[in-house]
Amino acid sequence: MSSAAFTIRPATRADITVLEKLVARSIRGLAGGHYDPHQINESLRYLYGIDSQLVDDGTYLVVERNGEVVACGGWSWRRTPFGGDRAGDVRDATHREPGRDAAVIRAFYVDPRWARQGIGRMILDACERAARARGFDRYELTSTAMGVAFYAACGYREIEPVDVTLPDGAVLPHVQMIKP
């Protein structure tokens, strides 16, 4: 699949090192108006990053432009709501059931140089289509503060605020959202 000069494909284990660097660039470059420097540093240390389970499940996508990785994101049928491999206490590999549970939209990161170019929507559309193909008819996510406006523009509605407390006590405001 491609949109203009962008190509989307499933992530592989070989991508993880490059994707972790993308996550750091994305958070450092786009979260500044929403989280303070301490929250950003600690979120990268304890929470944000690649969830290798999504990669192994084949539900995590990479967007490239001329061979350069510029974005990533995915969806899941597992119960883990957010966070990368470092986010130990929120991880839950048990399965959600299509028709009963919502699929979870997960871990969208865009290189700041490519933000607001339609790449996030391209990933989101691909994730929703894939989840529908697996029998899911609704979607949920836990959005970072900087993602709320994007997801709202894509038809998600806010359910409730969620404060994520990191091991050092830093609190990151997030928002639980759903799309029927």
C-alpha positions in Angstrom: 0.0 0.0 0.0 1.2 3.5 -0.6 0.0 7.1 -0.4 2.0 9.6 -2.5 5.6 8.8 -1.8 4.9 6.8 1.4 4.9 3.0 1.6 3.4 1.1 4.5 4.4 -2.5 5.5 4.4 -4.8 8.6 7.2 -4.2 11.0 9.8 -6.9 11.6 12.1 -7.7 14.5 14.9 -6.2 12.4 13.1 -2.8 12.5 13.0 -2.5 16.2 16.3 -0.6 16.7 15.4 2.0 14.1 11.8 2.2 15.5 13.0 2.8 19.0 15.0 5.8 17.7 12.0 7.0 15.8 9.9 6.8 19.1 12.4 9.0 20.9 12.5 11.6 18.1 8.7 11.6 17.9 8.2 12.1 21.6 11.0 14.6 22.1 9.9 16.6 19.0 6.1 16.5 19.4 5.4 16.2 23.1 7.0 19.5 24.3 3.8 21.5 24.3 2.0 18.8 26.4 4.6 17.2 28.7 7.5 18.8 30.5 11.1 17.6 29.9 11.1 15.4 33.0 7.9 13.7 31.9 9.3 13.2 28.4 12.5 11.7 29.6 10.9 9.4 32.1 8.2 8.3 29.6 10.9 7.2 27.2 12.7 5.4 30.1 9.6 3.6 31.5 6.7 3.6 29.1 6.9 4.5 25.5 8.7 2.4 23.0 8.0 -0.6 20.7 5.9 -3.4 21.9 7.6 -6.4 20.3 4.4 -8.5 20.8 2.7 -6.2 18.2 5.6 -6.9 15.8 5.4 -10.6 16.4 1.6 -10.6 15.9 2.1 -8.8 12.6 -0.2 -5.9 13.6 2.5 -3.2 13.8 3.1 -1.1 10.7 6.1 0.9 9.4 5.8 3.8 7.0 8.8 4.5 4.8 9.6 7.2 2.3 12.5 6.4 -0.1 13.7 3.7 2.3 13.6 6.0 5.4 11.4 5.0 8.3 9.2 8.0 9.0 6.3 6.6 11.2 4.9 3.5 12.8 1.8 2.4 14.6 -0.4 -0.6 15.0 -3.4 -2.3 16.5 -3.9 -5.3 18.8 -6.3 -8.0 19.7 -4.5 -8.3 23.1 -5.6 -6.6 26.3 -2.4 -4.5 26.7 -3.8 -0.9 26.4 -0.6 1.0 25.7 3.2 1.1 26.3 6.2 -0.6 24.9 8.2 -3.6 26.2 9.4 -1.5 29.2 5.8 -0.9 30.4 5.7 -4.1 32.4 2.7 -3.6 34.7 0.2 -2.6 32.0 1.1 -5.6 29.7 -1.5 -8.3 29.3 -1.2 -10.8 26.4 -4.6 -12.3 26.8 -6.8 -12.0 23.8 -9.8 -9.8 23.2 -12.8 -11.3 21.4 -14.1 -9.9 18.2 -17.8 -8.9 18.5 -17.5 -8.5 22.2 -14.3 -6.4 22.8 -12.8 -3.5 20.9 -9.6 -3.8 19.0 -6.9 -1.6 20.5 -5.1 1.1 18.4 -1.6 1.3 19.7 1.7 3.1 19.6 1.6 5.7 16.8 4.8 7.6 16.3 5.7 10.0 13.5 9.0 11.6 12.9 8.5 15.3 13.6 9.8 16.2 10.1 6.9 14.4 8.7 4.1 15.3 11.1 0.8 16.6 9.8 1.3 15.0 6.4 -1.5 12.5 6.6 0.8 9.6 7.6 -1.0 9.0 10.9 -4.3 8.8 9.2 -2.8 6.4 6.6 -1.7 4.1 9.5 -4.9 4.4 11.3 -7.0 3.5 8.2 -4.8 0.4 7.6 -5.1 -0.6 11.3 -8.9 -0.2 11.4 -9.3 -2.2 8.1 -7.1 -5.0 9.4 -9.0 -5.1 12.7 -12.3 -5.2 10.8 -11.0 -8.1 8.7 -10.3 -10.0 12.0 -14.0 -9.4 13.1 -13.6 -6.3 15.3 -16.3 -3.7 14.9 -15.1 -1.0 17.3 -11.8 0.4 18.4 -10.3 1.9 21.5 -7.1 3.6 22.5 -5.3 5.5 25.3 -4.1 8.7 23.7 -1.2 10.8 24.7 -2.1 14.4 25.3 -0.6 15.3 21.8 -2.7 12.7 20.0 -6.2 13.6 21.3 -7.0 16.1 18.5 -5.7 13.8 15.8 -7.9 10.9 17.0 -10.9 13.1 17.5 -10.6 14.3 13.9 -10.6 10.6 12.9 -13.9 9.9 14.6 -12.8 8.9 18.1 -14.5 10.3 21.1 -13.1 10.9 24.6 -14.3 8.6 27.3 -12.2 9.6 30.3 -8.9 11.0 31.4 -6.3 8.5 32.4 -3.3 9.5 34.5 -0.3 7.1 33.9 2.1 7.2 36.9 5.6 6.2 36.1 7.9 4.5 38.6 9.6 7.7 39.6 6.2 9.3 40.4 5.9 11.4 37.2 2.3 11.5 36.0 1.5 11.6 32.3 -2.0 12.7 31.4 -3.6 10.5 28.7 -7.2 10.1 27.4 -9.2 6.9 26.9 -11.0 7.2 23.5 -13.3 4.9 21.5 -14.7 4.7 18.0 -17.8 2.6 17.5 
